[in-house]
Amino acid sequence: LKQKHPVGPGRVTTIVSGSDDKTLRVWDVKSMEEKACLEGHNHWVTSVVISKDGRTAVSGSWDKTLRVWDLGSMTQKACLQGHRSTPWSVAISGNGKTAVSGSYDETLRVWDLGSMTQKACLEGDGGPIN
């Protein structure tokens, strides 16, 4: 899934990056300055997505977890566990209620961001899922 977020006045104001230092960095688009450094993962961050409303980010890591972040308070809301290997990709639905992660464990997992629980685990076709 690809998500387009136009950058400009009244649009995207925040960018989130993940790194091999186990952190996420939150950036202000207008000033191009770092707003926060989020810690929680125990290994490299491999994927990050921001919800359409800009209030939530979800990150995946080599620690086999997804972390859900509140971008208003710059705090971790949940640690989602279930993958047996690295989640390489993550997406959030347009309404912000569901996340989907693809992993090297050959599964696609669907997560409820309200209850912070796994809704489904779909098996792949014999290879990593991006």
N, C-alpha and C positions, 0 to 999 in steps of 0.2 A: 504494500500500500504506500502510495506517495501522498504527502500532504504539502499543500502550497500555503504559505503564509506570507502575503505581500508585506514588504517592509516600507514603512513610511508613516507620516503623521496620522494618528488615529488608528493605526493598525498594529503591527507587531512592535512591541516595545522591549521585549526580552528575548535573549538567546541563551540556551543552556548547552554547554559542552561537557563531554566526558573525557577522562584521561587515564593514562596508565599509572598515575599517582594515586588512584583509587577515589578521586574526588570528581565532583561536578562543579563547574563554575557558571555562575549566573551573571549575564552581561546586560547592561543597559544599552539599547541600540542607539539612542540619541547621543549619549555622551561617550559611548564606546569604552565605558569603564566597568570594572568588575563590581557587582553588587553584593555577591556572596560566594563563599566556597562551602559546598555541602559535603559533609563526610558521613560515611555509613557503610560503604562497600568494603569488603576485605580483599579485593583483587581489582584488576583493571576494569574500567568501565568500557563496555563494548557498544552500547547503544543508548540513545536518549531521544525522547519525544516530548513535546509540549502539547497540552490540550488546546483546542481551538480557542477557548476563552482565556488562555494564558495563565490560568490559576494552578494548574497541576502539571508536573513532569513525571515521567516514568523512565527509569534507567535499568539497563541490564548489565551484568558483570560476569567475569570469569569466576566469581564466587558462587555462580549458579542461581543467583537470586535476581528478582526485580525489586526495585525500591520505588515507592510512590512518595512524591515530594509536594508539599504545599508551598507554592512560590510566593504567597502573600507573607507567610511567617518565616519562610526559608527553613522549614523543619521537615523531617521525615514523618510521613503519615503511616507507612506500613512497609514491611518486608515480606514479599510474596515468594514462597518456596514451593518447589514442585519439579523444576527442571533437574535432570540428572547430569546436564552439561551446560556449557555457556549459552545463554540466550543472545544471539547475534543481532536480532532485530526486534523492534517493538513499535506498535502503533496504538493510537487512541481513537475511538469512534468519534464521530462528529458531535454527538451529544455529551461526550466526556464520561459516559457511564461504564464503558467497557474498554479494556486493553487486550491486545493480542500480542503474543511473543512467539518467535520462531527460534529454534535452538539446534545446536550441534547434536543433541540427543534424539534428533529426528522426530520431534513433536512440535505441534503448534498448540499453544495453550491460550484459552480464553479466560479473562479475569474480570470479575465484577468489582468495579472501583468504589461502589457504595459499601458493600459488605467486606471488601478486600479478600475475597475468596475465589478459588478457581471454579469456573463454570463448566469447562470442558477441556479435554485433552485429545487432540486429533493426531493420529499416527501418520508419519510421513511415508515416503515411498522408498526408503532405504538409504537416505542420505541426509545431510544436515539441511535444515530449513532456514532460509534467510528472509 
